[in-house]
């Protein structure tokens, strides 16, 4: 386990790769050639301030958090046909399967299987991700 420091958007026009608040990251020795296995625990309320230099992105993140909380309350709700995932991913979820809800001492979360689409691609086991 390690703590990962805040990484805020530095310039208004930057692509938000790796932008996230301080969080816990657990890495597991189950990696393949293209992936690594990890569990990350984010304080979702800290995401908007990571985008403070871009007011539109900051507001968008607030809406994503509202949508995420709505999914936690209603297991059938989807925002734009997806389960909100707060770290930036330049892709969309082809599907969500094996959706599970978990409560823990300081919060709750959603587990689900997906395939991130960046372009038309065949879905295979090799590129599935279990999002926690």
C-alpha positions in Angstrom: 0.0 0.0 0.0 1.2 3.5 -0.7 -0.3 7.0 -0.5 -0.4 8.9 -3.8 -0.1 12.7 -3.5 -2.5 15.2 -5.0 -2.0 15.8 -8.7 -4.0 18.8 -9.7 -4.7 20.2 -13.2 -1.9 22.7 -13.7 -3.2 24.7 -16.7 -6.7 25.3 -17.8 -6.1 23.7 -21.2 -4.1 20.6 -20.0 -5.5 17.1 -20.6 -6.4 15.8 -17.1 -4.4 12.6 -17.3 -3.5 11.3 -13.8 -5.4 14.2 -12.1 -6.6 13.0 -8.7 -6.6 13.9 -5.0 -4.4 12.3 -2.5 -5.5 8.6 -2.2 -4.5 5.1 -1.2 -3.2 2.7 -3.8 -2.7 -1.0 -3.4 -0.7 -2.8 -6.1 -0.9 -6.5 -6.6 1.5 -8.9 -8.3 -1.0 -10.0 -10.9 0.0 -7.9 -13.9 -0.1 -8.9 -17.5 1.9 -7.3 -20.4 -0.7 -4.5 -20.8 -2.2 -4.0 -17.3 -1.4 -3.8 -13.7 -3.6 -4.9 -10.9 -4.4 -2.2 -8.3 -7.0 -1.1 -5.9 -7.3 2.7 -5.4 -9.4 4.4 -2.8 -10.3 8.1 -3.6 -11.9 10.7 -1.4 -14.4 11.8 -4.0 -15.3 15.1 -2.4 -11.7 16.2 -3.1 -11.9 15.8 -6.9 -13.4 19.2 -7.8 -10.5 21.2 -6.2 -8.1 19.2 -8.4 -9.7 21.0 -11.4 -9.9 24.5 -9.9 -7.9 26.1 -12.7 -10.7 25.2 -15.1 -14.1 26.2 -13.8 -16.0 24.1 -16.5 -14.0 21.0 -15.5 -14.5 21.7 -11.8 -18.3 22.0 -12.4 -18.3 18.8 -14.5 -16.6 16.9 -11.7 -19.2 18.1 -9.2 -21.9 16.7 -11.6 -20.0 13.4 -11.9 -19.9 13.1 -8.1 -23.6 13.7 -7.9 -24.2 11.0 -10.6 -21.9 8.6 -8.8 -23.8 9.1 -5.6 -27.0 8.5 -7.5 -25.7 5.2 -8.8 -24.8 4.3 -5.2 -28.5 4.9 -4.2 -30.1 3.4 -7.3 -28.4 0.3 -8.8 -30.1 0.8 -12.2 -29.2 4.4 -12.7 -26.5 5.2 -15.3 -25.1 8.6 -16.3 -24.8 8.7 -20.1 -25.1 4.9 -20.0 -22.0 4.6 -17.8 -21.2 4.2 -14.1 -19.3 7.4 -13.3 -15.6 6.8 -12.8 -13.9 9.9 -11.4 -10.3 9.6 -12.5 -10.0 10.8 -16.1 -10.1 8.0 -18.7 -10.0 9.0 -22.4 -12.4 6.2 -23.3 -15.9 5.0 -22.6 -17.3 1.9 -21.0 -18.6 -0.6 -23.5 -20.7 -2.2 -20.8 -20.9 -2.8 -17.1 -21.3 -6.4 -15.7 -21.0 -8.1 -12.3 -22.0 -4.8 -10.7 -21.6 -5.0 -6.9 -22.0 -2.5 -4.1 -19.8 -2.5 -1.1 -20.0 -0.6 2.2 -17.0 -0.1 4.4 -16.1 1.8 7.5 -15.7 5.2 6.0 -17.9 5.0 2.9 -19.2 2.9 0.1 -18.2 1.9 -3.4 -19.1 0.1 -6.6 -17.3 -2.8 -8.2 -17.9 -3.7 -11.9 -16.4 -5.3 -14.9 -16.0 -3.2 -18.1 -14.1 -2.8 -21.3 -12.8 0.7 -22.0 -13.5 1.7 -25.7 -11.3 4.2 -27.4 -12.3 3.1 -30.8 -14.1 0.2 -32.4 -12.5 -2.9 -31.0 -13.4 -6.5 -30.3 -14.0 -7.2 -26.7 -11.8 -9.9 -25.2 -10.9 -11.2 -21.8 -7.4 -9.8 -22.2 -8.7 -6.1 -22.0 -11.4 -6.4 -19.4 -11.1 -4.4 -16.2 -12.7 -4.9 -12.9 -13.3 -1.4 -11.6 -13.4 -1.0 -7.8 
